[in-house]
Structures are given as C-alpha cells and as structure tokens.
Amino acid sequence: MTRENPLGRPEDLVPESAPLPKTVTDVDDALLAEAQLLLGIITENDTVNLALAGLITEQRRKDAVEAQLRRYQAGQFASLRHLSGGRP
C-alpha cells in the first residue's frame, strides 16, 4: 500500500488495455537444458511450467501420504484390522 496506490493492488496501476509484463527469471541454463532433455520439451516456457506443476503435484502427494500416516498413528484404521487377518 502506497500513497500513489492506496489499495495496494498492482493491477490498479496498469490500465486495462495495457498487456501485463511477462515474468522474467534468472534460470540456470545447465539445469534448464538438462530438464528440457529429460522431458523432451523444446520451449523454456513449457519446461518451467511442467517443472512447477510437477513440484506442486509431488508436494500434494507428500501431504496426502503424511495425512494418512497421521490418521493411522491416531488409530483411525483400527477397525480395519479384521480385514488383514489381525495383522497390525
């Protein structure tokens, strides 16, 4: 929030007709080249987008496994023991 932009929203500073600027990052060229080779992707944009999507998917998977582990540790699956022949 600034005096020029009291709402603190960046979109209020750009007229609706003006295109939004592209994101510029300093990506390690060697990492990018290896990722493109591994993924079989040609464009830098597609490589970065796929890498970000993969990171998000992997984190969500990890969070889901940890949530199930917490449920198991809390005994929420105890009623299912009879299905496994009584094994813990």
Secondary structure in CASP SS format (residue, H / E / C, confidence):
PFRMAT SS
TARGET T0000
AUTHOR 0000-0000-0000
METHOD secondary structure of the structure
MODEL  1
M C 1.00
T C 1.00
R C 1.00
E C 1.00
N C 1.00
P C 1.00
L C 1.00
G C 1.00
R C 1.00
P H 1.00
E H 1.00
D H 1.00
L H 1.00
V C 1.00
P C 1.00
E C 1.00
S C 1.00
A C 1.00
P C 1.00
L C 1.00
P C 1.00
K C 1.00
T C 1.00
V C 1.00
T C 1.00
D C 1.00
V C 1.00
D C 1.00
D H 1.00
A H 1.00
L H 1.00
L H 1.00
A H 1.00
E H 1.00
A H 1.00
Q H 1.00
L H 1.00
L H 1.00
L H 1.00
G C 1.00
I C 1.00
I C 1.00
T C 1.00
E H 1.00
N H 1.00
D H 1.00
T H 1.00
V H 1.00
N H 1.00
L H 1.00
A H 1.00
L H 1.00
A H 1.00
G H 1.00
L H 1.00
I H 1.00
T H 1.00
E H 1.00
Q H 1.00
R H 1.00
R H 1.00
K H 1.00
D H 1.00
A H 1.00
V H 1.00
E H 1.00
A H 1.00
Q H 1.00
L H 1.00
R H 1.00
R H 1.00
Y H 1.00
Q H 1.00
A C 1.00
G C 1.00
Q C 1.00
F C 1.00
A H 1.00
S H 1.00
L H 1.00
R H 1.00
H H 1.00
L H 1.00
S H 1.00
G C 1.00
G C 1.00
R C 1.00
P C 1.00
END
